[in-house]
């Protein structure tokens, strides 16, 4: 059954990072036929961790403008 997704821009960025992480696991031979869901889940969680760390470390122009600086 086809699914239609409407992702926010930030979600698309995280999915791109998760796909790169997941493809690395595939290239390393870690992903087997029976555990793809486990590695996809792990890749998404790691991509979110990276996004949160970047958000904590970087002050964007929008954050500066809305804070009154």
N, C-alpha and C positions, 0 to 999 in steps of 0.2 A: 504494500500500500504506500503510495507516494506521500511524503510529508512536506509541508511548506513551512519554512522557518522565516521569521522576520527578526533578525538580530540587530541589536544596537551596535554602533561602531566599535565600542570598547570590547564587546563580546566577540566580534569578528577578529579583532586583534588577538585576543586570548586564544581563540580557536586556531588561528594561524600558528601561534607559538606551540600549542598543544600538538598540532600536526607535525611540526618539526621535531618535537621531543619524541613523539610516537614513531616517526620514521627512523629516528636514530636507534631506538630500541629494536626496530625491525632489522636495520642494517647490522646491528650487533648480534643478531640471531637470538635475541631474548624472547621474542614473541612467538608462541606456538599456536597451533590451530585451536587448541582448547582454552587458551587464556587471553584471547584478544581483548575481551571486555575489561579484564583486570588491568592490562597495560594501557588501554585507552583511558580508563578512569584515573590511573596513576599519572598519565601525561597531562590530563586536564587539571588535576589538582596541583601538579608542579607548575604548570603555566599560570594558574591563579596565584600561586605563591610568588612567582616572579613578578606578576603584575602588581600585587600588593606591595612588594618590596620596592618596586620602582615608584609607585604612587607615594609611598612614604618618604622616599629619598628625593623626589623631584617636585619642585614647586612650579606649576605651569603658569602661563600668562593669565589665564582665567582666574586662577586661585589668587594671584597677586592683585588683580583688578578688583575682585569682589571683596577682598579683605581691607581695602582702604589704603594700601601702601602706595 
